[in-house]
Every structure is written in C-alpha cells, then in structure tokens.
Amino acid sequence: MALYLVETDSGMTLELEVPPCILEALQAQFRLSEHDGDGGEFCRRLSAEIEKLLPQALSWRLKEPTDAQLAFAISICRQLRIELPDSVTKSRGEMHKFLAVQSLKLSAK
C-alpha cells in the first residue's frame, strides 16, 4: 500500500510504499488522534522524524560538504591564494568538483 507526501507549491508528490501493518497502525493513530484531539501533536512528531530521515536519503552530491572537504578546500585556497566560492559550500557534489579542479592546479604548480 502507498502513502503519499505532497509538496503543494511545486506539486511534487512522493509515493511511499508502506507495509500494510504500518498503514493500519497509522490509520489507528489518526482515529485515536481525532478522538483525543491531539492530531497536531502526532503531525509534529511525525514531521520531526521525517526531517531527520530525508537528508539521509538524499544523494551524496546534494548533502552539505563534509568537515574534511571544507578543511581541504580552505587549505587549497590558501595555497593558491584564492577565495572559497560560496556556491561550493552548499553541496558535496559542487565541492567535489571544486576540489578536483583546484587540486590539479595545485599539483601543476
């Protein structure tokens, strides 16, 4: 069975396959929340858990650069006397490309 997450601004929809036992428990949770009047609390807890999981599921290229990448980039920039572009501090993929290019320049010196 599927559970859908919808991002309304862009219309993005994610279809998540959920085991029937989990879906049944989720349905029971909603019934319980309606009865107890704490649906907002359940949604806050679920949001907090999803917020932890989603970054882990992203491609490595989209995650923030590692501390080691940043330290290496800063070291290379000092040696080449260049500024670290803000754009490469946003993702590991961009940082990876930057490090590859700058490492070549450094080794050619």
Stockholm file with secondary structure:
# STOCKHOLM 1.0

chainA/1-109         MALYLVETDSGMTLELEVPPCILEALQAQFRLSEHDGDGGEFCRRLSAEIEKLLPQALSWRLKEPTDAQLAFAISICRQLRIELPDSVTKSRGEMHKFLAVQSLKLSAK
#=GR chainA/1-109 SS CEEEEEETTTTEEEEEECCHHHHHHHHHHHHHHHHHTCHHHHHHHHHHHHHHHHHHHSCGGGSCCCHHHHHHHHHHHHHHTCCCCGGGGSCHHHHHHHHHHHHHHHHHC
#=GC SS_cons         CEEEEEETTTTEEEEEECCHHHHHHHHHHHHHHHHHTCHHHHHHHHHHHHHHHHHHHSCGGGSCCCHHHHHHHHHHHHHHTCCCCGGGGSCHHHHHHHHHHHHHHHHHC
//
